[in-house]
Amino acid sequence: MLRGPLIATLVLAAAVAAFWIAGSVGAAHKLAPLEPLGGKPGNYAITLDFAPERFHQQTLQDLGRVVEVKGATVYMKDVEPAALKAIARRYWVDSVARWNG
């Protein structure tokens, strides 16, 4: 009787865990060239897989200061290291690079 809901719950839990692990691994690959990040805010060029829409810009604005958008790249200032890790975990972020803005 409880077998169906139990299997569905396990499948859902496995999918959530896979999504979380994929985000962590992806963030590590995106941030590897920037190590060490240090403890102070920095300026970064965040390249998305596509031209950012309003949702993406607002999400990034919540994590730092968006200065400019050119094509698929969003230029940000004063991004904390923890916020940069949160940005890199997003599946729609292609790459992260330092920016001398």
N, C-alpha and C positions, 0 to 999 in steps of 0.2 A: 504493500500500500504506500509506503513512504519511499520506495525505490526510485520512482520517476522524479519527484522533487529533489531527492538527494543527488541523483546523477546530474540534473539540470544545474543545481547549485555548484557542484564540483566543476562542471564544464565552464560555468560563468566565472568562478574563482580562478580557474586556470587561464582563461582568456585575459582577465584583469592582470594577473601576475605576469603573463607574457608581454602585455602592453607596457607595464611598468618597467620590466627588465629591458625591453627594447629601447625605451626612452633613456634609461640610465646608460646603456652601452652606447647609444647614439650620441648622447651628450659628452661622454668621455672621448669619443673619436673627434667630435667637433672642437673640443677644448684642448686636446692634446698639444697642438702647436703653440698654445698660449701659456702653457705651464711655465713657471708658477704664476698663478693669478695674483698673489699678494693679498693684502687685507684692505686695500683702499679702492675707492671707485675709479673706474677708467672709462675711456672712450672706445667704442666698438662699432664696426660695420657689420650689420646682421643681414645676410643674404638669404632670402626666402626662395622656395621652389617656384614662385610665381610673383607677380606684382601684388604688393600687399593691398588688402581692402581695408575698409574702416575698422572692422573687428580686429584685424591683426595690428593695426597702428595703435588702437586703444589698448590692446593687451600689452603691447610693448611699452606704451606710455605709462602704464601702471608699474612697470619695473625699472624705469629709467626716464631720461629726458630725450624724447625724439627731436632731433634737430632738423633732419632733412630726409627726404625719400627720393631716390633716383632709380627708376626701373624697379628691379626686385630687391634693391638694397636699402635698408633703413639705417641711418647714421644716428647713433645714440651717444649721449654724454652722461657722466656721473652714474654709471651702472655698477652696483655693488657686486662682488664676486658671487654671492648667493643668488642674486637676481640673474646674473649671467648664466649660471648653471640651470636655473629654471627656464630661461629662454632657450638654451641649447637642447633641453629635453623635448621641446615642441617638435612634432614630426614634420611640420611645415617649414622649419628652419633648415636651410641647406648648409650654411657655413657661418662661422664667426671669426672675425679678424680684428686686430687692433687698428685703431684709427687715430691719427694725429690731428683731430679736429680742433 
